[in-house]
């Protein structure tokens, strides 16, 4: 069986005001407090295109290697629904703002993050359109409550061709898109706040045969759920077909609690949206350096080349730079970018410590990250901000971690001791690493003579082992080192201990 | 003239306002007004008076009473579109054109009657009843109809105003206001202007903002101006035209208001007579007048030539498809949820929608919605909507060719006949009537061109006949200059109304008394 997965992604544009009206864009505002006359579809109101939204779409199109249509058109898509006040949505059906792009994303071949493979998915098009309001169904009182705050907010619809084959690929592609959007600033793309919505189109077929019927899966609220929903649907379709059934061309909703997809009752029969050109909006004309007329007011137009010149480094570029600059592995760069604020944190630690980045990265990705995940924290550094909400903060700032790593680098403590200190730091009692080291007496023994004495004591107590070593069995040396460690309660530098033991044994 | 009178203190804004208000009351029979905003009008008049006393009027329009068709949004004053759907609807904002007039100090007397949602050519299909043409009560008409059978009730002999801006035309014609706003989508300003003996101007599409005008066909609607003379129309145009950031279909170029020159030499003018406008149903009377009008120009030295606009005969059908499609789309917002009428039916959202729309819209509106949706169906879109757009382009190109060949202005009749009696008009349905009556005016809307109807002469029945000039895109100055010259030549007679005689209106008469023909 060959599964085929395509995606339709709606990203809310990050802008101050809506796509065609001046009302504000804000999450979780009191119901119906951000609604202009146009949003409420009061008769006689007209749409006025928001320039910032166009720029956001152009940025995104450029980042996704699309061809930008210098002339694109707006259309009306008609259907009746309580959260669509005008009875139609303004979208771009005939000629969208951008077409034919691509997105590269990476997957781990195995689960150990040690081998990554790069895949590409084609972007069919990007179009600008209005978001709808929200309706809440109150079945007990048989009423529907409508909030139009979201009605008219600008959306970029990104259509990904069915080049993916499983949940993991879909999730990775969306994750990468999310990072790109966040880097560009064109969308905050937080799925939990509805700023990024993903619908998956899934079908299966036998190799060499035509594509099977596809279903559309909606109501996917996180990237993890996306992977699960897609994989479930693929399985469901395979089972259905193997049992001799057929796949209906339908829309299904993902039930996150049950982990399955169920048919949605809304869509009975095919809807005819009666598309019609939007007569109140002239064609959207974009310019580049060549086509820009000489006397045109710079403020009045959107210049593609100007935007291109101001694009920030995309995630793929950032990763390459991290690898080059710090000598870390590509897989490391992925994890760094994947966690919000982790790159900044890493770079801050590197700045403040003598430890080489190649070593620092291990501490960041293994120790620090696992603690963060365990306690569901983010590492975003807040400098000088008044924390008014009760949000658990990461107590290990980059400065503190850098201090700890410095102690390790200067060989004042062993790496085992460092892990102990870190565990203590997590309690967030405000002690510095040095304080904890002193408190728990974790300093490495610096006194050469003391160490020599202990080594001698151990040697004296282990005649058999000494003989074995002198006979040529070097492995037994480790046992002696271990014994010294025990004597010193882990406060001895194993390298130094080994050297001392070897010296003594060769005497 | 009245503006000068105000300035010199011969009459005060409040006096003027009160006279108009009382005239409205005494001409209530005409049913020209849906809402009379007496209190606010008087307040506006008072404010204007203060300004005049200070010697600081805002402009020519300061203190001038005006009326606005009831499909323009007026903040605080009911806007109904003569429909049950919007009965009681009070908009929170002013249409841009209304705001502009108010900013100039104009006094808004009230909202005028129309066909429901501006769909119709008689101003007979609104929920507040039909509008009566003031000329029905003129001495001129009564004299001519005295010979008819006396057994007929005088009442039922009244004639229609034409539409859909009939209320505005009647208001201007009966002297209750000095200028009125209408809208023009297929002729809705020019048609009633011709039937009521007033000037009706349809500006170029994109010149005046549509923000706040409840749309019929977004790609053809324009706000229309109704006045008693061409100069007045130029003044009002000057205060309304120009880019509006709230309306993305207005042009960006700067508009400069102009004063109309008094043309004396027309020898450099080229007047085109489109032969296709000799349409079936054109009365022989109007045909003869057309010839006379053309001769006026010829005798004065202008070049008058016959031209051809070959796609004229397709415009009705083309208009029908495009108009109904846009109507279906524009009316989709009337669902009873956010504003306007909401049915009591509450079994489900869908049933509430259905009941609300059935209760709120009349047959005409519902018919157009159904047609429009049909044409927009996926399987029909190519054959109807796209085809109609292509035909529209051909119609517009006809004009481009003609104007490109050196013709400055086209001269055509505005209507096929003079105003018909109401009882006769309603014998045919709205769709049939619209198809017939729009034929001479519609093409200008398709092509977005400016056009003006100028009252020309009285028919044999004593009713006004108007003639239309169609001009080049955005060349309103040239168009109005020609219209003004024509107006001067024809000397259309003033309406002689009983009610009006009782009021002393010498201070504000713009028409010359001698008649043409």
Interface residues (C-beta under 8 A of the other chain):
Chain A: X37 X40 X41 X42 X43 X44 X45 X46 X47 X48 X49 X76 X78 X80 X82 X85 X86 X87 X88 X142 X144 X146 X272 X274 X275 X276 X279 X280 X281 X282
Chain B: X72 X73 X79 X81 X86 X91 X92 X93 X95 X210 X211 X212 X213 X214 X215 X217 X218 X219 X245 X246 X247 X248 X249 X325 X326 X328 X329 X331 X332 X333 X334 X335 X337 X338 X339 X346 X349 X350 X353 X373 X376 X377 X378 X381 X385
